[in-house]
Amino acid sequence: MADELDLLNNPSFRRLISRRSRWRWGFSGLLISAYLLWGVAGIYFPEQYAQKFMGSSIPIGLAVGTLIIMMSIVLSIIYVRIINRIESEESVGEEKMT
């Protein structure tokens, strides 16, 4: 139990959690905004969403929704890479301090 409290009070650990939290909320806000914009645009511009995408039988609204899903996958990959880099930087900083 004492080890857990030491970890929670460690300034390096707090800095790591803070940096991770900023990235997480940034990416979450971006993705939530994209979904909300997509939904609101579908409400106000239903005719444009129903049009065919590049001459295919797929409506534009479905194509845009698919792009948002692909964007969420890409953002997840980017987030994991950034957080791994941050954690490795923090662990190297810890090794230098000891």
C-alpha positions in Angstrom: 0.0 0.0 0.0 2.8 2.4 0.8 4.4 1.7 -2.6 1.1 2.7 -4.3 1.0 6.0 -2.4 4.6 6.7 -3.2 3.8 6.2 -6.9 0.7 8.4 -6.7 2.8 11.2 -5.1 5.7 10.9 -7.5 5.9 14.1 -9.6 7.1 12.2 -12.7 4.1 9.9 -12.5 1.7 12.9 -12.1 3.3 14.6 -15.1 2.8 11.4 -17.1 -0.8 11.2 -16.2 -1.4 14.8 -16.9 0.2 14.6 -20.4 -1.8 11.4 -21.2 -5.0 13.1 -20.1 -4.5 16.1 -22.3 -3.9 13.9 -25.4 -6.8 11.7 -24.5 -9.3 14.6 -24.1 -8.0 16.3 -27.2 -8.5 13.3 -29.4 -11.8 12.5 -27.8 -13.0 16.0 -28.4 -11.9 15.9 -32.0 -13.8 12.6 -32.6 -16.9 13.6 -30.8 -17.0 16.8 -32.8 -16.7 14.9 -36.0 -19.6 12.6 -35.1 -21.8 15.6 -33.9 -21.0 17.5 -37.1 -21.9 14.5 -39.2 -25.2 14.0 -37.4 -26.2 17.7 -37.5 -25.2 18.0 -41.1 -27.4 15.0 -41.8 -30.4 16.7 -40.1 -30.0 20.0 -41.9 -28.9 18.7 -45.3 -30.7 15.4 -45.9 -30.8 15.9 -49.7 -27.0 16.1 -49.9 -26.6 13.1 -47.7 -28.9 11.1 -50.0 -27.0 11.9 -53.1 -24.8 9.2 -54.7 -21.1 9.2 -53.8 -19.0 9.5 -57.0 -21.6 7.9 -59.1 -21.9 4.7 -57.1 -25.0 3.4 -55.3 -23.5 4.5 -51.9 -25.0 7.7 -50.4 -22.7 10.5 -49.4 -23.9 10.3 -45.8 -22.8 6.6 -45.5 -19.4 7.4 -47.2 -18.8 10.3 -44.7 -19.8 8.0 -41.8 -17.3 5.4 -43.0 -14.6 8.0 -43.3 -15.3 9.1 -39.7 -14.9 5.5 -38.5 -11.7 5.2 -40.4 -10.5 8.5 -38.8 -11.3 7.1 -35.4 -9.1 4.0 -36.1 -6.2 6.3 -37.4 -6.6 8.6 -34.3 -6.4 5.5 -32.0 -3.2 4.4 -33.7 -1.7 7.9 -33.5 -2.8 8.1 -29.8 -1.1 4.8 -28.9 2.1 5.8 -30.6 2.2 9.2 -28.9 1.5 7.8 -25.5 4.1 5.0 -25.9 6.6 7.7 -26.9 5.7 9.8 -23.8 5.9 6.8 -21.5 9.3 5.8 -22.9 10.6 9.4 -22.4 9.3 9.4 -18.9 10.9 6.0 -18.1 14.3 7.2 -19.6 14.0 10.3 -17.4 13.4 8.1 -14.4 16.4 6.0 -15.1 18.6 9.1 -15.4 17.4 10.4 -12.0 18.2 7.1 -10.2 
